Amino acid sequence: MDELKKYGKNILINDYEKGVLLKYDIDVKLCQNIDEVLLLINQIIDELDDLEYEELDYIASILAERKYYGETNK
């Protein structure tokens, strides 16, 4: 699995996740936090076909889980 890297203010993602997000014009470097990335995903996800939806939904679920565990470990 790819190593997590820090992007933007404090967003940890791997190269695969970054690549998928960039495919949909979501530049993590411009986001302040994971919530902002998830908001951008939610704004476009309903417009996608089934395969694109599944791909981006998968990334959203990973980021939401990472956010959850990051907040509970504080």
Buried (B, 14 or more C-beta within 10 A) or exposed (E): EEEEEEBBEEBBBEEEBBEBBEEBEBEBEEBEEBEBBBEBBEEBBEEBEEEBBEBBEEBBEBBBEBBEEEEEEE
